[in-house]
Amino acid sequence: MVKKTCSVETKLACIEMKKAGNSNKVIKKTLGLNDGQIYTWMRWHKNEELHRFHPPVGKQDSYGKGLEELSEVEQLRLLKKIHGLIVNRKKVYRIMKERGWLCRARPKKVPNIGQPYYVTENKLDRDF
């Protein structure tokens, strides 16, 4: 689901309709908005936070992660939730490997080849 951003004209038209005494139901039907958007914009207007109506270019309030930032398990859940696809984790691993999205969480342990660890002498010698 893609987050829909509204233009400044739509926001101002919503405020004018609300000031004229139209109900939220009428505003929702004509402009295709949600209740939350209407309440938020009216709160901004009431508090005189007019700078919020003009977001800077490239700044939309979407804090969701893209597919590249999710782990394998989260990608599987997202695919199942959005598209109804049931995908094996091995398939996701292969795709991520092909596109270079994998990174090792911890380095692989290197075996100690060469000198053995220092062995101390047996001081107790089973003499308890």
Contacts in CASP RR format, 6 or more apart in sequence:
PFRMAT RR
TARGET T0000
AUTHOR 0000-0000-0000
METHOD contacts of the structure
MODEL  1
MVKKTCSVETKLACIEMKKAGNSNKVIKKTLGLNDGQIYTWMRWHKNEEL
HRFHPPVGKQDSYGKGLEELSEVEQLRLLKKIHGLIVNRKKVYRIMKERG
WLCRARPKKVPNIGQPYYVTENKLDRDF
1 82 0 8 1.000
3 60 0 8 1.000
3 62 0 8 1.000
5 55 0 8 1.000
5 60 0 8 1.000
6 33 0 8 1.000
6 37 0 8 1.000
8 53 0 8 1.000
8 54 0 8 1.000
10 31 0 8 1.000
10 33 0 8 1.000
11 41 0 8 1.000
11 53 0 8 1.000
12 53 0 8 1.000
13 31 0 8 1.000
14 27 0 8 1.000
14 31 0 8 1.000
14 33 0 8 1.000
14 37 0 8 1.000
14 38 0 8 1.000
14 41 0 8 1.000
15 41 0 8 1.000
15 42 0 8 1.000
15 45 0 8 1.000
17 26 0 8 1.000
17 27 0 8 1.000
17 30 0 8 1.000
17 31 0 8 1.000
18 24 0 8 1.000
18 27 0 8 1.000
18 38 0 8 1.000
18 42 0 8 1.000
24 35 0 8 1.000
24 38 0 8 1.000
27 33 0 8 1.000
27 38 0 8 1.000
28 34 0 8 1.000
28 35 0 8 1.000
28 38 0 8 1.000
41 53 0 8 1.000
44 50 0 8 1.000
44 52 0 8 1.000
44 53 0 8 1.000
55 61 0 8 1.000
67 75 0 8 1.000
67 78 0 8 1.000
68 101 0 8 1.000
70 78 0 8 1.000
72 89 0 8 1.000
72 92 0 8 1.000
72 93 0 8 1.000
72 96 0 8 1.000
73 89 0 8 1.000
75 92 0 8 1.000
76 87 0 8 1.000
76 89 0 8 1.000
76 92 0 8 1.000
79 85 0 8 1.000
79 87 0 8 1.000
80 86 0 8 1.000
80 87 0 8 1.000
93 102 0 8 1.000
96 102 0 8 1.000
END
